[in-house]
Amino acid sequence: MDNFWENVSVYLPPYLSETSKNKLFEDLDKFNNRIDCGQEFYSKALKTAPFLMQGDGIDQMYYVNLPSCDVKNVRTIICSNTCDISLDNLKTRKNPTRIMYAPIVSFAKYRDLLLKRFKEEQIQPHLVEIKKQHVTQILFLPMGDGLPEDSIVFLDRMISLPLKEDLVHHAIDHRIFTLSDTGFYLFLIKLSIHFTRVQEKIDRFAGIDVGAKK
């Protein structure tokens, strides 16, 4: 067991480690180059599926951007695992399940917002990095299927609501898109990078910042 913890990085996907950052970006670039247009990012095969899936785009979902208590109905993307948000869980699980989702924001509106604070030359590299999927907490969604414009998802702005039949049926009725295998795999990579990458360089037993010693 001690040996396992000493070599735990061996068991993790390579893109989660700090040393593979440049390689990760290279692979993401190759990945993006294979997507000729937004249509390859989405699939029409499951557009009318009678269940929700991870990565589904949903319109008119309740959203609160805390600490503000203002309630809005916005476009969102489902972040919960497909199995976790199955309505079968209402009958089988002993603990209440919740649906996690994050807001979808217009890329153009985000750009306009930045231009109110910064000059064009200051934000342009950032916008390019977003489109390359190099910004860890932001997922870029190209225009396509039911998504009328290039958009972004802030993965650090998720909220959740209790899993209920009426919420699921509402989401299905307002589904904008379903990700293709290509889009879905990229979504999973971005989620794993955002939440589980091992880069903090802190010895939690000793309370030492290993990175600061180098």
C-alpha atoms as a printed R data frame, in Angstrom:
    type eleno elety resid chain resno       x      y       z
1   ATOM     1    CA   MET     A     1   0.000  0.000   0.000
2   ATOM     2    CA   ASP     A     2   2.855  2.406   0.827
3   ATOM     3    CA   ASN     A     3   4.316  1.749  -2.601
4   ATOM     4    CA   PHE     A     4   0.935  2.519  -4.174
5   ATOM     5    CA   TRP     A     5   0.788  5.969  -2.619
6   ATOM     6    CA   GLU     A     6   4.379  6.699  -3.583
7   ATOM     7    CA   ASN     A     7   3.579  5.924  -7.212
8   ATOM     8    CA   VAL     A     8  -0.055  7.004  -7.342
9   ATOM     9    CA   SER     A     9   0.578  9.175 -10.421
10  ATOM    10    CA   VAL     A    10   1.177  5.987 -12.406
11  ATOM    11    CA   TYR     A    11  -2.494  5.108 -11.956
12  ATOM    12    CA   LEU     A    12  -3.817  8.519 -12.970
13  ATOM    13    CA   PRO     A    13  -4.566  9.672 -16.516
14  ATOM    14    CA   PRO     A    14  -1.435 11.495 -17.759
15  ATOM    15    CA   TYR     A    15  -3.265 14.776 -18.378
16  ATOM    16    CA   LEU     A    16  -3.944 15.143 -14.650
17  ATOM    17    CA   SER     A    17  -0.312 15.587 -13.659
18  ATOM    18    CA   GLU     A    18   1.467 18.952 -13.639
19  ATOM    19    CA   THR     A    19   4.405 17.711 -15.672
20  ATOM    20    CA   SER     A    20   2.184 16.819 -18.627
21  ATOM    21    CA   LYS     A    21   0.654 20.285 -19.066
22  ATOM    22    CA   ASN     A    22   2.414 21.087 -22.349
23  ATOM    23    CA   LYS     A    23   1.698 17.632 -23.735
24  ATOM    24    CA   LEU     A    24  -1.950 18.030 -22.745
25  ATOM    25    CA   PHE     A    25  -2.262 21.288 -24.670
26  ATOM    26    CA   GLU     A    26  -0.595 19.692 -27.686
27  ATOM    27    CA   ASP     A    27  -3.101 16.833 -27.599
28  ATOM    28    CA   LEU     A    28  -6.014 19.228 -27.185
29  ATOM    29    CA   ASP     A    29  -4.805 21.169 -30.221
30  ATOM    30    CA   LYS     A    30  -4.690 17.965 -32.265
31  ATOM    31    CA   PHE     A    31  -8.132 17.084 -30.938
32  ATOM    32    CA   ASN     A    32  -9.572 20.456 -31.943
33  ATOM    33    CA   ASN     A    33  -7.974 20.283 -35.386
34  ATOM    34    CA   ARG     A    34 -10.033 17.181 -36.092
35  ATOM    35    CA   ILE     A    35 -13.249 19.122 -35.494
36  ATOM    36    CA   ASP     A    36 -13.974 20.894 -38.780
37  ATOM    37    CA   CYS     A    37 -17.172 22.523 -37.556
38  ATOM    38    CA   GLY     A    38 -19.575 22.630 -34.632
39  ATOM    39    CA   GLN     A    39 -21.734 19.932 -36.197
40  ATOM    40    CA   GLU     A    40 -19.036 17.361 -35.377
41  ATOM    41    CA   PHE     A    41 -19.312 18.416 -31.746
42  ATOM    42    CA   TYR     A    42 -22.980 17.432 -31.498
43  ATOM    43    CA   SER     A    43 -25.184 14.455 -32.341
44  ATOM    44    CA   LYS     A    44 -28.761 14.350 -33.573
45  ATOM    45    CA   ALA     A    45 -29.087 10.608 -32.896
46  ATOM    46    CA   LEU     A    46 -30.188 11.075 -29.270
47  ATOM    47    CA   LYS     A    47 -31.768 14.519 -29.568
48  ATOM    48    CA   THR     A    48 -35.190 13.098 -28.642
49  ATOM    49    CA   ALA     A    49 -33.993 10.552 -26.052
50  ATOM    50    CA   PRO     A    50 -36.489 10.200 -23.165
51  ATOM    51    CA   PHE     A    51 -33.720 10.620 -20.584
52  ATOM    52    CA   LEU     A    52 -31.025 13.141 -19.683
53  ATOM    53    CA   MET     A    53 -27.361 12.639 -20.450
54  ATOM    54    CA   GLN     A    54 -24.175 14.195 -19.171
55  ATOM    55    CA   GLY     A    55 -23.246 17.015 -21.524
56  ATOM    56    CA   ASP     A    56 -26.785 17.749 -22.704
57  ATOM    57    CA   GLY     A    57 -27.441 21.423 -23.395
58  ATOM    58    CA   ILE     A    58 -30.691 22.584 -21.802
59  ATOM    59    CA   ASP     A    59 -32.528 25.869 -22.249
60  ATOM    60    CA   GLN     A    60 -34.673 27.649 -19.656
61  ATOM    61    CA   MET     A    61 -33.048 26.173 -16.550
62  ATOM    62    CA   TYR     A    62 -33.321 27.851 -13.154
63  ATOM    63    CA   TYR     A    63 -30.056 29.518 -12.191
64  ATOM    64    CA   VAL     A    64 -28.777 31.646  -9.317
65  ATOM    65    CA   ASN     A    65 -25.310 33.211  -9.455
66  ATOM    66    CA   LEU     A    66 -24.489 33.408  -5.743
67  ATOM    67    CA   PRO     A    67 -24.097 35.540  -3.708
68  ATOM    68    CA   SER     A    68 -26.747 37.301  -5.797
69  ATOM    69    CA   CYS     A    69 -30.212 35.842  -5.177
70  ATOM    70    CA   ASP     A    70 -31.585 36.958  -8.537
71  ATOM    71    CA   VAL     A    71 -33.227 34.037 -10.318
72  ATOM    72    CA   LYS     A    72 -32.759 33.633 -14.063
73  ATOM    73    CA   ASN     A    73 -33.701 31.027 -16.645
74  ATOM    74    CA   VAL     A    74 -30.614 30.355 -18.754
75  ATOM    75    CA   ARG     A    75 -28.975 27.887 -21.115
76  ATOM    76    CA   THR     A    76 -27.022 25.248 -19.212
77  ATOM    77    CA   ILE     A    77 -25.020 22.069 -19.696
78  ATOM    78    CA   ILE     A    78 -25.630 18.960 -17.578
79  ATOM    79    CA   CYS     A    79 -22.504 18.066 -15.577
80  ATOM    80    CA   SER     A    80 -23.824 15.123 -13.552
81  ATOM    81    CA   ASN     A    81 -23.069 11.590 -14.674
82  ATOM    82    CA   THR     A    82 -25.818 10.108 -16.861
83  ATOM    83    CA   CYS     A    83 -26.425  7.212 -14.465
84  ATOM    84    CA   ASP     A    84 -26.696  9.514 -11.445
85  ATOM    85    CA   ILE     A    85 -29.541 11.533 -12.964
86  ATOM    86    CA   SER     A    86 -31.637  8.567 -14.111
87  ATOM    87    CA   LEU     A    87 -35.165  8.727 -12.710
88  ATOM    88    CA   ASP     A    88 -34.684  5.106 -11.597
89  ATOM    89    CA   ASN     A    89 -32.657  6.553  -8.725
90  ATOM    90    CA   LEU     A    90 -35.845  7.964  -7.222
91  ATOM    91    CA   LYS     A    91 -36.895  4.384  -6.487
92  ATOM    92    CA   THR     A    92 -33.566  2.784  -5.583
93  ATOM    93    CA   ARG     A    93 -31.314  5.305  -3.854
94  ATOM    94    CA   LYS     A    94 -31.547  5.903  -0.132
95  ATOM    95    CA   ASN     A    95 -30.058  9.389  -0.398
96  ATOM    96    CA   PRO     A    96 -31.659 12.133  -2.531
97  ATOM    97    CA   THR     A    97 -29.859 12.727  -5.837
98  ATOM    98    CA   ARG     A    98 -29.264 16.149  -7.361
99  ATOM    99    CA   ILE     A    99 -28.686 17.309 -10.934
100 ATOM   100    CA   MET     A   100 -25.567 19.454 -11.354
101 ATOM   101    CA   TYR     A   101 -25.335 21.900 -14.238
102 ATOM   102    CA   ALA     A   102 -23.409 24.991 -15.306
103 ATOM   103    CA   PRO     A   103 -24.524 28.050 -17.272
104 ATOM   104    CA   ILE     A   104 -23.771 28.456 -20.972
105 ATOM   105    CA   VAL     A   105 -22.648 31.992 -21.816
106 ATOM   106    CA   SER     A   106 -22.398 33.728 -25.173
107 ATOM   107    CA   PHE     A   107 -18.746 33.952 -26.245
108 ATOM   108    CA   ALA     A   108 -19.434 37.297 -27.941
109 ATOM   109    CA   LYS     A   109 -21.064 38.746 -24.830
110 ATOM   110    CA   TYR     A   110 -18.124 37.573 -22.711
111 ATOM   111    CA   ARG     A   111 -15.763 39.288 -25.149
112 ATOM   112    CA   ASP     A   112 -17.799 42.506 -24.994
113 ATOM   113    CA   LEU     A   113 -17.731 42.380 -21.207
114 ATOM   114    CA   LEU     A   114 -13.952 42.070 -21.179
115 ATOM   115    CA   LEU     A   115 -13.633 44.985 -23.594
116 ATOM   116    CA   LYS     A   116 -15.252 47.223 -21.008
117 ATOM   117    CA   ARG     A   117 -12.283 46.573 -18.717
118 ATOM   118    CA   PHE     A   118  -9.353 45.816 -21.015
119 ATOM   119    CA   LYS     A   119  -7.979 46.757 -24.410
120 ATOM   120    CA   GLU     A   120  -8.435 44.487 -27.425
121 ATOM   121    CA   GLU     A   121  -4.771 43.457 -27.494
122 ATOM   122    CA   GLN     A   122  -4.964 42.471 -23.814
123 ATOM   123    CA   ILE     A   123  -7.882 40.077 -24.183
124 ATOM   124    CA   GLN     A   124  -7.163 38.573 -27.600
125 ATOM   125    CA   PRO     A   125  -4.641 35.964 -26.340
126 ATOM   126    CA   HIS     A   126  -7.123 34.940 -23.633
127 ATOM   127    CA   LEU     A   127  -9.927 34.472 -26.173
128 ATOM   128    CA   VAL     A   128  -7.651 32.377 -28.373
129 ATOM   129    CA   GLU     A   129  -6.714 30.203 -25.382
130 ATOM   130    CA   ILE     A   130 -10.405 29.643 -24.633
131 ATOM   131    CA   LYS     A   131 -11.107 28.450 -28.175
132 ATOM   132    CA   LYS     A   132  -8.111 26.115 -27.939
133 ATOM   133    CA   GLN     A   133  -9.622 24.655 -24.714
134 ATOM   134    CA   HIS     A   134  -6.461 25.707 -22.825
135 ATOM   135    CA   VAL     A   135  -8.310 27.564 -20.030
136 ATOM   136    CA   THR     A   136  -8.906 24.892 -17.414
137 ATOM   137    CA   GLN     A   137 -12.176 26.145 -15.932
138 ATOM   138    CA   ILE     A   138 -13.796 27.116 -19.244
139 ATOM   139    CA   LEU     A   139 -15.277 24.793 -21.864
140 ATOM   140    CA   PHE     A   140 -15.635 26.274 -25.349
141 ATOM   141    CA   LEU     A   141 -18.763 25.200 -27.242
142 ATOM   142    CA   PRO     A   142 -18.746 25.916 -30.984
143 ATOM   143    CA   MET     A   143 -21.942 27.056 -32.678
144 ATOM   144    CA   GLY     A   144 -23.926 24.124 -34.025
145 ATOM   145    CA   ASP     A   145 -27.072 22.020 -33.775
146 ATOM   146    CA   GLY     A   146 -29.416 23.954 -31.445
147 ATOM   147    CA   LEU     A   147 -26.701 26.282 -30.156
148 ATOM   148    CA   PRO     A   148 -27.071 29.505 -32.186
149 ATOM   149    CA   GLU     A   149 -23.644 31.013 -31.424
150 ATOM   150    CA   ASP     A   150 -20.188 30.186 -30.098
151 ATOM   151    CA   SER     A   151 -20.491 29.854 -26.333
152 ATOM   152    CA   ILE     A   152 -18.543 29.032 -23.200
153 ATOM   153    CA   VAL     A   153 -19.207 27.184 -19.961
154 ATOM   154    CA   PHE     A   154 -17.662 28.254 -16.665
155 ATOM   155    CA   LEU     A   155 -17.137 24.925 -14.915
156 ATOM   156    CA   ASP     A   156 -16.621 26.682 -11.571
157 ATOM   157    CA   ARG     A   157 -20.166 28.119 -11.622
158 ATOM   158    CA   MET     A   158 -22.168 24.927 -11.261
159 ATOM   159    CA   ILE     A   159 -25.316 24.672  -9.159
160 ATOM   160    CA   SER     A   160 -27.581 21.712  -8.437
161 ATOM   161    CA   LEU     A   161 -31.261 20.984  -7.965
162 ATOM   162    CA   PRO     A   162 -32.974 17.887  -6.541
163 ATOM   163    CA   LEU     A   163 -33.615 15.134  -9.071
164 ATOM   164    CA   LYS     A   164 -37.365 15.196  -9.718
165 ATOM   165    CA   GLU     A   165 -39.542 13.931 -12.529
166 ATOM   166    CA   ASP     A   166 -40.885 17.354 -13.463
167 ATOM   167    CA   LEU     A   167 -37.372 18.828 -13.661
168 ATOM   168    CA   VAL     A   168 -36.133 15.983 -15.872
169 ATOM   169    CA   HIS     A   169 -39.154 16.241 -18.173
170 ATOM   170    CA   HIS     A   170 -38.700 20.015 -18.382
171 ATOM   171    CA   ALA     A   171 -35.035 19.551 -19.296
172 ATOM   172    CA   ILE     A   172 -35.833 16.954 -21.958
173 ATOM   173    CA   ASP     A   173 -38.472 19.233 -23.492
174 ATOM   174    CA   HIS     A   174 -35.968 22.114 -23.609
175 ATOM   175    CA   ARG     A   175 -32.933 20.157 -24.800
176 ATOM   176    CA   ILE     A   176 -30.781 22.265 -27.154
177 ATOM   177    CA   PHE     A   177 -28.135 19.716 -28.049
178 ATOM   178    CA   THR     A   178 -26.597 16.371 -27.213
179 ATOM   179    CA   LEU     A   179 -22.843 15.983 -27.502
180 ATOM   180    CA   SER     A   180 -21.340 13.608 -30.049
181 ATOM   181    CA   ASP     A   181 -18.697 11.124 -28.913
182 ATOM   182    CA   THR     A   182 -16.076 13.714 -29.887
183 ATOM   183    CA   GLY     A   183 -17.738 16.495 -27.913
184 ATOM   184    CA   PHE     A   184 -18.460 14.224 -24.965
185 ATOM   185    CA   TYR     A   185 -14.890 12.964 -24.634
186 ATOM   186    CA   LEU     A   186 -13.580 16.521 -24.706
187 ATOM   187    CA   PHE     A   187 -16.140 17.496 -22.068
188 ATOM   188    CA   LEU     A   188 -14.976 14.658 -19.810
189 ATOM   189    CA   ILE     A   189 -11.350 15.695 -20.244
190 ATOM   190    CA   LYS     A   190 -12.165 19.296 -19.314
191 ATOM   191    CA   LEU     A   191 -14.139 18.170 -16.258
192 ATOM   192    CA   SER     A   192 -11.321 15.927 -15.070
193 ATOM   193    CA   ILE     A   193  -8.685 18.617 -15.611
194 ATOM   194    CA   HIS     A   194 -10.746 21.176 -13.717
195 ATOM   195    CA   PHE     A   195 -11.618 19.003 -10.736
196 ATOM   196    CA   THR     A   196  -8.951 16.342 -10.355
197 ATOM   197    CA   ARG     A   197  -5.584 17.428 -11.714
198 ATOM   198    CA   VAL     A   198  -2.758 16.795  -9.267
199 ATOM   199    CA   GLN     A   199  -0.715 19.988  -9.420
200 ATOM   200    CA   GLU     A   200  -0.764 21.631  -6.004
201 ATOM   201    CA   LYS     A   201   2.717 20.331  -4.935
202 ATOM   202    CA   ILE     A   202   1.748 20.224  -1.271
203 ATOM   203    CA   ASP     A   203   2.747 17.466   1.155
204 ATOM   204    CA   ARG     A   204  -0.499 17.241   3.116
205 ATOM   205    CA   PHE     A   205   0.926 15.012   5.863
206 ATOM   206    CA   ALA     A   206   3.919 17.240   6.576
207 ATOM   207    CA   GLY     A   207   2.164 20.517   5.773
208 ATOM   208    CA   ILE     A   208   4.942 21.518   3.380
209 ATOM   209    CA   ASP     A   209   4.670 23.405   0.106
210 ATOM   210    CA   VAL     A   210   7.020 21.256  -1.941
211 ATOM   211    CA   GLY     A   211   6.852 23.625  -4.897
212 ATOM   212    CA   ALA     A   212   8.127 26.536  -2.820
213 ATOM   213    CA   LYS     A   213  11.268 24.564  -1.942
214 ATOM   214    CA   LYS     A   214  12.337 24.176  -5.569
